[in-house]
Amino acid sequence: MNFSNAFIEELRNRLSLTDIISRKVVWDPKKTNTSRGDYWAPCPFHSEKTASFHVDDNKGFYYCFGCHAKGDAFEFLKESENLSFAESVEFIATHLGIQIPAKTEYDQTEKQTHDVFFKIHEIAIIFYKSMLEKNQNLSVKALLKRRHLESHICSSFQIGLANRENATLFEHLIAKGYTESEIIESGLCIKDKSSNRIYDRFRNRLMFPIRNLKGQAIGFGGRALSDDANAKYLNSPETKIFHKGKILYNAFQARKTASRLDSLYVVEGYMDVIALSRAGISNAVAPLGTAITLDQLKLLWRLNNEPVLAFDGDPAGLRAAMKLLDLAVPEISAQNTVRFCLFPKNQDPDDLLNSSGKE
């Protein structure tokens, strides 16, 4: 949601920055001068014992002379709480007891459309999970066993199964009361222009739900069960709620464990994320089958200021790492950087875990 400049300025004028930051720091009584709005504390963004973090409460800005973190209340909430700008505005407005301006009619219509798509995807998750639980196909069971996808892992990641039939999900969603156009616009089904028949987009695939940072289901990744499939992995198409270059698989779960003081691992795909989780490493994310974009890099920095890029130890993995390096270098700052974990030749995270263990 877009907020007017007047509303943002009203928040700035009524907010005491120290009220927000006090929840995270202990002010140094020797250096702090409250009458002048001059506050000092050990920085909340890096480990230190001295008070190098300065807040000018009158101007509404902070600056750390150690790590050079700087900004206003919105930036502080973004960095310390992993909030987006819109979320930080809502947080501050609630803190001040100020009502957020009513959304326009267009905003309300968009929200209603998005809510429908979120609900459709949640229904699809339950549907695909039930298909997997009922499955008796020996080849599917063999794949699950080979990839160590035990029942508790499938449950944790809500992995499901899209069967071979053409339109079982479509018929299920119609029975739930959704319209043909809603189902097609959600991206889960396709209408053939020549025959006007509607097909499920995902068929004969293991299904991996994809959620946004709020935990809302927005799309799927599907892993082919047949060797002759056109694509081994297939993602949802671009929709009003799904933009492949702006999201990361498992970001919602990783957000719970990754902070600016912890680590965050970036691997190549769904199965790498799951392999790490199986070993007890839950703070891992992955792009959706393509090179990391600038939007995804900025999302990584919202989760952690020094993510570790752990791509496969093959030529493709090295090329992906070099491409990301080219993208990241112009964006690196005192607050945000990246590290690279180079795997042994032709090994991926699962291989390394099996050969050398978690440490």
Salt bridges, closest charged atoms under 4 A:
GLU9 OE2 - ARG12 NE 3.35
GLU10 OE2 - ARG14 NH1 3.57
ASP38 OD1 - HIS54 NE2 2.31
GLU48 OE1 - HIS46 NE2 3.25
ASP72 OD2 - ARG12 NH1 2.42
GLU79 OE1 - ARG260 NH1 2.35
GLU81 OE2 - ARG23 NH2 3.44
GLU81 OE2 - LYS24 NZ 3.33
GLU87 OE1 - ARG255 NH2 3.53
GLU87 OE1 - ARG302 NH2 3.79
GLU110 OE1 - HIS114 NE2 3.72
ASP115 OD2 - LYS111 NZ 2.91
GLU122 OE2 - ARG211 NH1 2.69
GLU180 OE2 - LYS191 NZ 2.97
GLU238 OE1 - HIS243 ND1 3.24
GLU306 OE1 - ARG339 NE 3.69
ASP350 OD1 - ARG278 NH2 2.97
